[in-house]
Amino acid sequence: MLDNVLALSSYEPLIPITIYPHLSLLSLIIGVFFMAWFFTLEVTSKSSSNLFKELTTSLIGSTFLGFGTVFLLLSVGIYV
């Protein structure tokens, strides 16, 4: 029984832990860029609003901000 437990390999994540801070910074920067772009789309003229462009921009921005937040939490030791 003990031999079976010792023969198991330890868990290794798909993404190395050492690049979590870099991934969080990159994802948050891209997310803030798309968030700012979305805000400028909303503030500018309403006559030329494009729903597809607004939804695409908000989806990309929120996805990058979400992943950036997760990697930021993981890089400081809060495992979610």
N, CA, C and O atoms as a CHARMM CRD file, in Angstrom:
* protein
*
  320
    1    1 MET  N      0.83000  -1.19400   0.00000 PROA 1      0.00000
    2    1 MET  CA     0.00000   0.00000   0.00000 PROA 1      0.00000
    3    1 MET  C      0.87300   1.25600   0.00000 PROA 1      0.00000
    4    1 MET  O      0.62000   2.19000  -0.76200 PROA 1      0.00000
    5    2 LEU  N      1.89200   1.27900   0.84800 PROA 2      0.00000
    6    2 LEU  CA     2.77300   2.44100   0.92700 PROA 2      0.00000
    7    2 LEU  C      3.58400   2.60700  -0.35500 PROA 2      0.00000
    8    2 LEU  O      3.89800   3.72900  -0.75100 PROA 2      0.00000
    9    3 ASP  N      3.92200   1.50000  -1.00000 PROA 3      0.00000
   10    3 ASP  CA     4.66400   1.57900  -2.25300 PROA 3      0.00000
   11    3 ASP  C      3.84000   2.25500  -3.34500 PROA 3      0.00000
   12    3 ASP  O      4.37800   2.99900  -4.16400 PROA 3      0.00000
   13    4 ASN  N      2.52500   1.99200  -3.35300 PROA 4      0.00000
   14    4 ASN  CA     1.65600   2.62200  -4.34800 PROA 4      0.00000
   15    4 ASN  C      1.58100   4.13300  -4.15000 PROA 4      0.00000
   16    4 ASN  O      1.57100   4.89300  -5.11900 PROA 4      0.00000
   17    5 VAL  N      1.53000   4.56300  -2.89900 PROA 5      0.00000
   18    5 VAL  CA     1.45400   5.99300  -2.61200 PROA 5      0.00000
   19    5 VAL  C      2.76600   6.67900  -2.97500 PROA 5      0.00000
   20    5 VAL  O      2.75400   7.78300  -3.52000 PROA 5      0.00000
   21    6 LEU  N      3.87500   6.05200  -2.68400 PROA 6      0.00000
   22    6 LEU  CA     5.17400   6.64300  -2.99300 PROA 6      0.00000
   23    6 LEU  C      5.45700   6.66700  -4.49400 PROA 6      0.00000
   24    6 LEU  O      6.24200   7.49100  -4.96200 PROA 6      0.00000
   25    7 ALA  N      4.83000   5.78000  -5.24100 PROA 7      0.00000
   26    7 ALA  CA     5.05500   5.71300  -6.68000 PROA 7      0.00000
   27    7 ALA  C      4.29200   6.79900  -7.43600 PROA 7      0.00000
   28    7 ALA  O      4.58000   7.05000  -8.60600 PROA 7      0.00000
   29    8 LEU  N      3.33300   7.44100  -6.79100 PROA 8      0.00000
   30    8 LEU  CA     2.56200   8.48400  -7.45300 PROA 8      0.00000
   31    8 LEU  C      3.41800   9.72600  -7.66900 PROA 8      0.00000
   32    8 LEU  O      4.25000  10.08000  -6.83300 PROA 8      0.00000
   33    9 SER  N      3.20100  10.37200  -8.79200 PROA 9      0.00000
   34    9 SER  CA     3.94300  11.60900  -9.05700 PROA 9      0.00000
   35    9 SER  C      3.17600  12.79800  -8.48300 PROA 9      0.00000
   36    9 SER  O      1.95300  12.76300  -8.35000 PROA 9      0.00000
   37   10 SER  N      3.91500  13.83800  -8.15000 PROA 10     0.00000
   38   10 SER  CA     3.27700  15.02100  -7.58000 PROA 10     0.00000
   39   10 SER  C      2.56400  15.80600  -8.68100 PROA 10     0.00000
   40   10 SER  O      2.87200  15.67200  -9.86500 PROA 10     0.00000
   41   11 TYR  N      1.61400  16.62000  -8.25900 PROA 11     0.00000
   42   11 TYR  CA     0.83300  17.41700  -9.20200 PROA 11     0.00000
   43   11 TYR  C      1.66800  18.57000  -9.74400 PROA 11     0.00000
   44   11 TYR  O      2.31400  19.29100  -8.98300 PROA 11     0.00000
   45   12 GLU  N      1.65300  18.73700 -11.04800 PROA 12     0.00000
   46   12 GLU  CA     2.30600  19.87000 -11.68600 PROA 12     0.00000
   47   12 GLU  C      1.26800  20.59300 -12.53000 PROA 12     0.00000
   48   12 GLU  O      0.63000  19.97900 -13.38500 PROA 12     0.00000
   49   13 PRO  N      1.09000  21.89700 -12.29800 PROA 13     0.00000
   50   13 PRO  CA     0.10000  22.64000 -13.08500 PROA 13     0.00000
   51   13 PRO  C      0.52800  22.76900 -14.54500 PROA 13     0.00000
   52   13 PRO  O      1.71100  22.66700 -14.87000 PROA 13     0.00000
   53   14 LEU  N     -0.45300  22.99300 -15.41900 PROA 14     0.00000
   54   14 LEU  CA    -0.14900  23.15100 -16.83700 PROA 14     0.00000
   55   14 LEU  C      0.65100  24.42300 -17.10700 PROA 14     0.00000
   56   14 LEU  O      1.50100  24.45600 -17.99700 PROA 14     0.00000
   57   15 ILE  N      0.37200  25.46200 -16.33500 PROA 15     0.00000
   58   15 ILE  CA     1.09800  26.72700 -16.45900 PROA 15     0.00000
   59   15 ILE  C      2.05000  26.82800 -15.27600 PROA 15     0.00000
   60   15 ILE  O      1.60500  26.73400 -14.13200 PROA 15     0.00000
   61   16 PRO  N      3.34200  27.01500 -15.51200 PROA 16     0.00000
   62   16 PRO  CA     4.29800  27.09300 -14.39700 PROA 16     0.00000
   63   16 PRO  C      3.96800  28.24900 -13.44700 PROA 16     0.00000
   64   16 PRO  O      3.54200  29.32200 -13.87500 PROA 16     0.00000
   65   17 ILE  N      4.17100  28.01000 -12.16900 PROA 17     0.00000
   66   17 ILE  CA     3.83400  28.98800 -11.13800 PROA 17     0.00000
   67   17 ILE  C      4.68700  30.25000 -11.27400 PROA 17     0.00000
   68   17 ILE  O      4.25300  31.33300 -10.88100 PROA 17     0.00000
   69   18 THR  N      5.86800  30.12500 -11.81300 PROA 18     0.00000
   70   18 THR  CA     6.77300  31.27600 -11.89800 PROA 18     0.00000
   71   18 THR  C      6.29900  32.34600 -12.88100 PROA 18     0.00000
   72   18 THR  O      6.73500  33.49400 -12.78900 PROA 18     0.00000
   73   19 ILE  N      5.41900  31.99900 -13.81600 PROA 19     0.00000
   74   19 ILE  CA     4.96500  33.01500 -14.77100 PROA 19     0.00000
   75   19 ILE  C      3.58600  33.57200 -14.42000 PROA 19     0.00000
   76   19 ILE  O      3.02100  34.32900 -15.20900 PROA 19     0.00000
   77   20 TYR  N      3.02800  33.21800 -13.25600 PROA 20     0.00000
   78   20 TYR  CA     1.74200  33.78400 -12.83900 PROA 20     0.00000
   79   20 TYR  C      1.77300  35.30900 -12.74300 PROA 20     0.00000
   80   20 TYR  O      0.84400  35.95400 -13.22900 PROA 20     0.00000
   81   21 PRO  N      2.79800  35.91600 -12.13800 PROA 21     0.00000
   82   21 PRO  CA     2.79900  37.39200 -12.08500 PROA 21     0.00000
   83   21 PRO  C      2.84100  38.04300 -13.47100 PROA 21     0.00000
   84   21 PRO  O      2.20400  39.07200 -13.69600 PROA 21     0.00000
   85   22 HSD  N      3.58400  37.44600 -14.38800 PROA 22     0.00000
   86   22 HSD  CA     3.67900  37.99900 -15.73800 PROA 22     0.00000
   87   22 HSD  C      2.34700  37.86100 -16.47600 PROA 22     0.00000
   88   22 HSD  O      1.92100  38.77600 -17.18000 PROA 22     0.00000
   89   23 LEU  N      1.69700  36.71100 -16.30800 PROA 23     0.00000
   90   23 LEU  CA     0.39700  36.51900 -16.94200 PROA 23     0.00000
   91   23 LEU  C     -0.65000  37.46300 -16.37100 PROA 23     0.00000
   92   23 LEU  O     -1.48700  37.98700 -17.10700 PROA 23     0.00000
   93   24 SER  N     -0.60500  37.67900 -15.06500 PROA 24     0.00000
   94   24 SER  CA    -1.58600  38.58300 -14.46700 PROA 24     0.00000
   95   24 SER  C     -1.37000  40.00800 -14.95500 PROA 24     0.00000
   96   24 SER  O     -2.33500  40.69600 -15.28900 PROA 24     0.00000
   97   25 LEU  N     -0.13500  40.45700 -15.00100 PROA 25     0.00000
   98   25 LEU  CA     0.14100  41.81700 -15.45500 PROA 25     0.00000
   99   25 LEU  C     -0.26300  42.00100 -16.91500 PROA 25     0.00000
  100   25 LEU  O     -0.90100  42.99500 -17.26300 PROA 25     0.00000
  101   26 LEU  N      0.10000  41.05800 -17.75800 PROA 26     0.00000
  102   26 LEU  CA    -0.23600  41.15200 -19.17200 PROA 26     0.00000
  103   26 LEU  C     -1.74800  41.12000 -19.38500 PROA 26     0.00000
  104   26 LEU  O     -2.28200  41.92200 -20.15100 PROA 26     0.00000
  105   27 SER  N     -2.43800  40.20400 -18.71400 PROA 27     0.00000
  106   27 SER  CA    -3.89100  40.09800 -18.87100 PROA 27     0.00000
  107   27 SER  C     -4.60700  41.33200 -18.34800 PROA 27     0.00000
  108   27 SER  O     -5.56800  41.79400 -18.96300 PROA 27     0.00000
  109   28 LEU  N     -4.15700  41.87200 -17.22800 PROA 28     0.00000
  110   28 LEU  CA    -4.79900  43.06700 -16.68200 PROA 28     0.00000
  111   28 LEU  C     -4.55600  44.28800 -17.56500 PROA 28     0.00000
  112   28 LEU  O     -5.45100  45.12100 -17.71400 PROA 28     0.00000
  113   29 ILE  N     -3.38400  44.41100 -18.14700 PROA 29     0.00000
  114   29 ILE  CA    -3.11600  45.53600 -19.04800 PROA 29     0.00000
  115   29 ILE  C     -3.99800  45.44900 -20.29100 PROA 29     0.00000
  116   29 ILE  O     -4.58100  46.44900 -20.71000 PROA 29     0.00000
  117   30 ILE  N     -4.09600  44.26400 -20.87700 PROA 30     0.00000
  118   30 ILE  CA    -4.95100  44.09400 -22.05400 PROA 30     0.00000
  119   30 ILE  C     -6.41100  44.33900 -21.68600 PROA 30     0.00000
  120   30 ILE  O     -7.14200  44.97200 -22.44800 PROA 30     0.00000
  121   31 GLY  N     -6.84000  43.84600 -20.52900 PROA 31     0.00000
  122   31 GLY  CA    -8.21900  44.04600 -20.09300 PROA 31     0.00000
  123   31 GLY  C     -8.55400  45.50100 -19.85100 PROA 31     0.00000
  124   31 GLY  O     -9.64200  45.95100 -20.21200 PROA 31     0.00000
  125   32 VAL  N     -7.64000  46.25000 -19.24600 PROA 32     0.00000
  126   32 VAL  CA    -7.87500  47.68300 -19.01200 PROA 32     0.00000
  127   32 VAL  C     -7.90200  48.43900 -20.33900 PROA 32     0.00000
  128   32 VAL  O     -8.66600  49.39200 -20.48900 PROA 32     0.00000
  129   33 PHE  N     -7.08200  48.02700 -21.29800 PROA 33     0.00000
  130   33 PHE  CA    -7.11800  48.64800 -22.62500 PROA 33     0.00000
  131   33 PHE  C     -8.48900  48.47400 -23.26900 PROA 33     0.00000
  132   33 PHE  O     -9.06300  49.43800 -23.77500 PROA 33     0.00000
  133   34 PHE  N     -9.01900  47.24500 -23.25300 PROA 34     0.00000
  134   34 PHE  CA   -10.32700  47.00800 -23.85400 PROA 34     0.00000
  135   34 PHE  C    -11.44400  47.67000 -23.05300 PROA 34     0.00000
  136   34 PHE  O    -12.45200  48.07800 -23.62800 PROA 34     0.00000
  137   35 MET  N    -11.28200  47.78200 -21.74200 PROA 35     0.00000
  138   35 MET  CA   -12.26700  48.47900 -20.92900 PROA 35     0.00000
  139   35 MET  C    -12.30200  49.96500 -21.30000 PROA 35     0.00000
  140   35 MET  O    -13.38000  50.54500 -21.42900 PROA 35     0.00000
  141   36 ALA  N    -11.14400  50.57300 -21.46800 PROA 36     0.00000
  142   36 ALA  CA   -11.08800  51.98100 -21.86300 PROA 36     0.00000
  143   36 ALA  C    -11.66500  52.18000 -23.26100 PROA 36     0.00000
  144   36 ALA  O    -12.35000  53.16800 -23.52700 PROA 36     0.00000
  145   37 TRP  N    -11.38100  51.23200 -24.14700 PROA 37     0.00000
  146   37 TRP  CA   -11.92700  51.31600 -25.50000 PROA 37     0.00000
  147   37 TRP  C    -13.44700  51.19800 -25.46300 PROA 37     0.00000
  148   37 TRP  O    -14.14100  51.89600 -26.20300 PROA 37     0.00000
  149   38 PHE  N    -13.96500  50.32700 -24.61600 PROA 38     0.00000
  150   38 PHE  CA   -15.40900  50.18100 -24.47600 PROA 38     0.00000
  151   38 PHE  C    -16.03300  51.46300 -23.93900 PROA 38     0.00000
  152   38 PHE  O    -17.08700  51.88500 -24.41400 PROA 38     0.00000
  153   39 PHE  N    -15.39300  52.08400 -22.95700 PROA 39     0.00000
  154   39 PHE  CA   -15.92100  53.34300 -22.41900 PROA 39     0.00000
  155   39 PHE  C    -15.94400  54.43400 -23.48600 PROA 39     0.00000
  156   39 PHE  O    -16.89900  55.20900 -23.55800 PROA 39     0.00000
  157   40 THR  N    -14.90800  54.50200 -24.30800 PROA 40     0.00000
  158   40 THR  CA   -14.92000  55.51400 -25.36900 PROA 40     0.00000
  159   40 THR  C    -15.98800  55.21200 -26.41200 PROA 40     0.00000
  160   40 THR  O    -16.55700  56.13900 -26.98900 PROA 40     0.00000
  161   41 LEU  N    -16.27200  53.94400 -26.66700 PROA 41     0.00000
  162   41 LEU  CA   -17.36200  53.60000 -27.57800 PROA 41     0.00000
  163   41 LEU  C    -18.70900  54.04000 -27.01500 PROA 41     0.00000
  164   41 LEU  O    -19.57800  54.48700 -27.76400 PROA 41     0.00000
  165   42 GLU  N    -18.88500  53.91700 -25.71900 PROA 42     0.00000
  166   42 GLU  CA   -20.15600  54.27500 -25.10100 PROA 42     0.00000
  167   42 GLU  C    -20.34000  55.78300 -24.98300 PROA 42     0.00000
  168   42 GLU  O    -21.46700  56.27200 -25.05200 PROA 42     0.00000
  169   43 VAL  N    -19.26900  56.51500 -24.81100 PROA 43     0.00000
  170   43 VAL  CA   -19.37200  57.95800 -24.60000 PROA 43     0.00000
  171   43 VAL  C    -19.53700  58.71000 -25.92000 PROA 43     0.00000
  172   43 VAL  O    -20.18700  59.75400 -25.96200 PROA 43     0.00000
  173   44 THR  N    -18.95100  58.18500 -26.99600 PROA 44     0.00000
  174   44 THR  CA   -19.02500  58.87900 -28.27900 PROA 44     0.00000
  175   44 THR  C    -20.44200  58.83000 -28.83200 PROA 44     0.00000
  176   44 THR  O    -21.35100  58.33600 -28.16400 PROA 44     0.00000
  177   45 SER  N    -20.63300  59.32400 -30.01300 PROA 45     0.00000
  178   45 SER  CA   -21.96900  59.53900 -30.58300 PROA 45     0.00000
  179   45 SER  C    -22.81400  58.26500 -30.58300 PROA 45     0.00000
  180   45 SER  O    -22.34300  57.17800 -30.91800 PROA 45     0.00000
  181   46 LYS  N    -24.06600  58.43800 -30.19800 PROA 46     0.00000
  182   46 LYS  CA   -24.98900  57.30200 -30.13200 PROA 46     0.00000
  183   46 LYS  C    -25.53900  56.93500 -31.50600 PROA 46     0.00000
  184   46 LYS  O    -26.05300  55.83200 -31.69200 PROA 46     0.00000
  185   47 SER  N    -25.43800  57.84600 -32.46600 PROA 47     0.00000
  186   47 SER  CA   -25.99300  57.54800 -33.79000 PROA 47     0.00000
  187   47 SER  C    -25.17500  56.48900 -34.52600 PROA 47     0.00000
  188   47 SER  O    -25.69800  55.78800 -35.39200 PROA 47     0.00000
  189   48 SER  N    -23.91600  56.37500 -34.18800 PROA 48     0.00000
  190   48 SER  CA   -23.06500  55.39700 -34.87600 PROA 48     0.00000
  191   48 SER  C    -22.74300  54.19700 -33.98600 PROA 48     0.00000
  192   48 SER  O    -21.70100  53.56300 -34.15300 PROA 48     0.00000
  193   49 SER  N    -23.62300  53.88600 -33.05200 PROA 49     0.00000
  194   49 SER  CA   -23.34300  52.75800 -32.15500 PROA 49     0.00000
  195   49 SER  C    -23.54800  51.43300 -32.88800 PROA 49     0.00000
  196   49 SER  O    -24.47400  51.28600 -33.68600 PROA 49     0.00000
  197   50 ASN  N    -22.68900  50.49700 -32.60800 PROA 50     0.00000
  198   50 ASN  CA   -22.72700  49.17900 -33.22200 PROA 50     0.00000
  199   50 ASN  C    -22.76700  48.15400 -32.09300 PROA 50     0.00000
  200   50 ASN  O    -21.80700  48.02600 -31.33300 PROA 50     0.00000
  201   51 LEU  N    -23.87300  47.42800 -31.98400 PROA 51     0.00000
  202   51 LEU  CA   -24.06000  46.49800 -30.87500 PROA 51     0.00000
  203   51 LEU  C    -23.02300  45.38300 -30.90100 PROA 51     0.00000
  204   51 LEU  O    -22.50500  44.99400 -29.85400 PROA 51     0.00000
  205   52 PHE  N    -22.71600  44.86900 -32.08400 PROA 52     0.00000
  206   52 PHE  CA   -21.74100  43.78000 -32.18200 PROA 52     0.00000
  207   52 PHE  C    -20.36100  44.23200 -31.70400 PROA 52     0.00000
  208   52 PHE  O    -19.67000  43.49600 -30.99900 PROA 52     0.00000
  209   53 LYS  N    -19.96600  45.43900 -32.08900 PROA 53     0.00000
  210   53 LYS  CA   -18.65900  45.96200 -31.68300 PROA 53     0.00000
  211   53 LYS  C    -18.60800  46.18300 -30.17800 PROA 53     0.00000
  212   53 LYS  O    -17.59200  45.90500 -29.54100 PROA 53     0.00000
  213   54 GLU  N    -19.70600  46.68400 -29.60500 PROA 54     0.00000
  214   54 GLU  CA   -19.74900  46.92000 -28.16300 PROA 54     0.00000
  215   54 GLU  C    -19.70200  45.60700 -27.38400 PROA 54     0.00000
  216   54 GLU  O    -18.98500  45.49500 -26.39000 PROA 54     0.00000
  217   55 LEU  N    -20.46800  44.61500 -27.84000 PROA 55     0.00000
  218   55 LEU  CA   -20.47400  43.32000 -27.14700 PROA 55     0.00000
  219   55 LEU  C    -19.13200  42.60800 -27.26800 PROA 55     0.00000
  220   55 LEU  O    -18.65700  42.00000 -26.30900 PROA 55     0.00000
  221   56 THR  N    -18.53000  42.68400 -28.43700 PROA 56     0.00000
  222   56 THR  CA   -17.22700  42.04300 -28.63100 PROA 56     0.00000
  223   56 THR  C    -16.15700  42.68900 -27.75300 PROA 56     0.00000
  224   56 THR  O    -15.36000  41.99700 -27.11800 PROA 56     0.00000
  225   57 THR  N    -16.15000  44.00900 -27.72500 PROA 57     0.00000
  226   57 THR  CA   -15.16000  44.72300 -26.91500 PROA 57     0.00000
  227   57 THR  C    -15.34400  44.42800 -25.43600 PROA 57     0.00000
  228   57 THR  O    -14.36900  44.19800 -24.72000 PROA 57     0.00000
  229   58 SER  N    -16.58700  44.43400 -24.97600 PROA 58     0.00000
  230   58 SER  CA   -16.83200  44.16500 -23.55200 PROA 58     0.00000
  231   58 SER  C    -16.51800  42.71800 -23.19600 PROA 58     0.00000
  232   58 SER  O    -16.01500  42.45200 -22.10400 PROA 58     0.00000
  233   59 LEU  N    -16.80100  41.78300 -24.08800 PROA 59     0.00000
  234   59 LEU  CA   -16.50500  40.37300 -23.82200 PROA 59     0.00000
  235   59 LEU  C    -14.99700  40.13100 -23.73900 PROA 59     0.00000
  236   59 LEU  O    -14.52700  39.42800 -22.84400 PROA 59     0.00000
  237   60 ILE  N    -14.25000  40.70600 -24.66000 PROA 60     0.00000
  238   60 ILE  CA   -12.79300  40.53600 -24.63600 PROA 60     0.00000
  239   60 ILE  C    -12.20200  41.18000 -23.38800 PROA 60     0.00000
  240   60 ILE  O    -11.35300  40.58900 -22.72200 PROA 60     0.00000
  241   61 GLY  N    -12.64900  42.38700 -23.07600 PROA 61     0.00000
  242   61 GLY  CA   -12.12900  43.08400 -21.90100 PROA 61     0.00000
  243   61 GLY  C    -12.43600  42.36600 -20.60400 PROA 61     0.00000
  244   61 GLY  O    -11.56700  42.23500 -19.74300 PROA 61     0.00000
  245   62 SER  N    -13.67300  41.89700 -20.45700 PROA 62     0.00000
  246   62 SER  CA   -14.03100  41.21000 -19.21200 PROA 62     0.00000
  247   62 SER  C    -13.33300  39.86300 -19.08700 PROA 62     0.00000
  248   62 SER  O    -13.00900  39.43800 -17.97800 PROA 62     0.00000
  249   63 THR  N    -13.09900  39.19000 -20.20000 PROA 63     0.00000
  250   63 THR  CA   -12.37300  37.91600 -20.15400 PROA 63     0.00000
  251   63 THR  C    -10.93300  38.12600 -19.69800 PROA 63     0.00000
  252   63 THR  O    -10.44300  37.40400 -18.83000 PROA 63     0.00000
  253   64 PHE  N    -10.26100  39.10500 -20.27600 PROA 64     0.00000
  254   64 PHE  CA    -8.88100  39.37300 -19.87300 PROA 64     0.00000
  255   64 PHE  C     -8.80200  39.86900 -18.43600 PROA 64     0.00000
  256   64 PHE  O     -7.88400  39.49300 -17.70700 PROA 64     0.00000
  257   65 LEU  N     -9.75300  40.71000 -18.01300 PROA 65     0.00000
  258   65 LEU  CA    -9.74600  41.17600 -16.62700 PROA 65     0.00000
  259   65 LEU  C    -10.01500  40.02200 -15.65800 PROA 65     0.00000
  260   65 LEU  O     -9.43500  39.97600 -14.57300 PROA 65     0.00000
  261   66 GLY  N    -10.88700  39.09700 -16.04400 PROA 66     0.00000
  262   66 GLY  CA   -11.16500  37.94000 -15.19400 PROA 66     0.00000
  263   66 GLY  C     -9.95800  37.03500 -15.04000 PROA 66     0.00000
  264   66 GLY  O     -9.61100  36.64000 -13.92700 PROA 66     0.00000
  265   67 PHE  N     -9.31300  36.70100 -16.16000 PROA 67     0.00000
  266   67 PHE  CA    -8.12100  35.85900 -16.07800 PROA 67     0.00000
  267   67 PHE  C     -6.97800  36.57600 -15.37300 PROA 67     0.00000
  268   67 PHE  O     -6.21000  35.95300 -14.64000 PROA 67     0.00000
  269   68 GLY  N     -6.86300  37.87300 -15.58800 PROA 68     0.00000
  270   68 GLY  CA    -5.82700  38.63800 -14.89600 PROA 68     0.00000
  271   68 GLY  C     -6.02700  38.63800 -13.39700 PROA 68     0.00000
  272   68 GLY  O     -5.06300  38.53900 -12.63800 PROA 68     0.00000
  273   69 THR  N     -7.28200  38.74900 -12.96400 PROA 69     0.00000
  274   69 THR  CA    -7.57700  38.71100 -11.53100 PROA 69     0.00000
  275   69 THR  C     -7.26700  37.34300 -10.94100 PROA 69     0.00000
  276   69 THR  O     -6.70700  37.25000  -9.84900 PROA 69     0.00000
  277   70 VAL  N     -7.62600  36.28500 -11.65400 PROA 70     0.00000
  278   70 VAL  CA    -7.34500  34.92800 -11.16300 PROA 70     0.00000
  279   70 VAL  C     -5.84000  34.70400 -11.04400 PROA 70     0.00000
  280   70 VAL  O     -5.37600  34.18000 -10.03200 PROA 70     0.00000
  281   71 PHE  N     -5.07400  35.09100 -12.05400 PROA 71     0.00000
  282   71 PHE  CA    -3.62500  34.90500 -11.98900 PROA 71     0.00000
  283   71 PHE  C     -2.98800  35.80700 -10.94200 PROA 71     0.00000
  284   71 PHE  O     -1.97600  35.43600 -10.34700 PROA 71     0.00000
  285   72 LEU  N     -3.55900  36.98700 -10.70400 PROA 72     0.00000
  286   72 LEU  CA    -3.04600  37.84700  -9.64200 PROA 72     0.00000
  287   72 LEU  C     -3.26300  37.19700  -8.28200 PROA 72     0.00000
  288   72 LEU  O     -2.36400  37.20300  -7.44000 PROA 72     0.00000
  289   73 LEU  N     -4.44600  36.63800  -8.06200 PROA 73     0.00000
  290   73 LEU  CA    -4.71100  35.95600  -6.79500 PROA 73     0.00000
  291   73 LEU  C     -3.80200  34.74000  -6.62500 PROA 73     0.00000
  292   73 LEU  O     -3.29900  34.48700  -5.53100 PROA 73     0.00000
  293   74 LEU  N     -3.59200  33.99500  -7.69900 PROA 74     0.00000
  294   74 LEU  CA    -2.71400  32.82500  -7.61800 PROA 74     0.00000
  295   74 LEU  C     -1.26100  33.22700  -7.36300 PROA 74     0.00000
  296   74 LEU  O     -0.53900  32.52800  -6.65200 PROA 74     0.00000
  297   75 SER  N     -0.83700  34.33800  -7.93500 PROA 75     0.00000
  298   75 SER  CA     0.56700  34.72900  -7.76600 PROA 75     0.00000
  299   75 SER  C      0.87400  35.21800  -6.36000 PROA 75     0.00000
  300   75 SER  O      2.02400  35.14300  -5.92700 PROA 75     0.00000
  301   76 VAL  N     -0.12600  35.72000  -5.63000 PROA 76     0.00000
  302   76 VAL  CA     0.12100  36.16400  -4.25500 PROA 76     0.00000
  303   76 VAL  C     -0.19000  35.07500  -3.23700 PROA 76     0.00000
  304   76 VAL  O     -0.04500  35.29400  -2.03400 PROA 76     0.00000
  305   77 GLY  N     -0.61300  33.91300  -3.69900 PROA 77     0.00000
  306   77 GLY  CA    -0.80000  32.79000  -2.78900 PROA 77     0.00000
  307   77 GLY  C     -2.22700  32.52200  -2.36900 PROA 77     0.00000
  308   77 GLY  O     -2.46000  31.70500  -1.47900 PROA 77     0.00000
  309   78 ILE  N     -3.19500  33.19000  -2.98800 PROA 78     0.00000
  310   78 ILE  CA    -4.60500  32.91500  -2.70000 PROA 78     0.00000
  311   78 ILE  C     -5.08800  31.95600  -3.77600 PROA 78     0.00000
  312   78 ILE  O     -5.36600  32.36600  -4.90300 PROA 78     0.00000
  313   79 TYR  N     -5.18400  30.70200  -3.43400 PROA 79     0.00000
  314   79 TYR  CA    -5.51600  29.67500  -4.41700 PROA 79     0.00000
  315   79 TYR  C     -7.02700  29.51400  -4.51200 PROA 79     0.00000
  316   79 TYR  O     -7.67900  29.03700  -3.58300 PROA 79     0.00000
  317   80 VAL  N     -7.56600  29.92200  -5.64900 PROA 80     0.00000
  318   80 VAL  CA    -9.01200  29.86500  -5.88100 PROA 80     0.00000
  319   80 VAL  C     -9.35800  28.71000  -6.78100 PROA 80     0.00000
  320   80 VAL  O    -10.53100  28.50000  -7.09100 PROA 80     0.00000
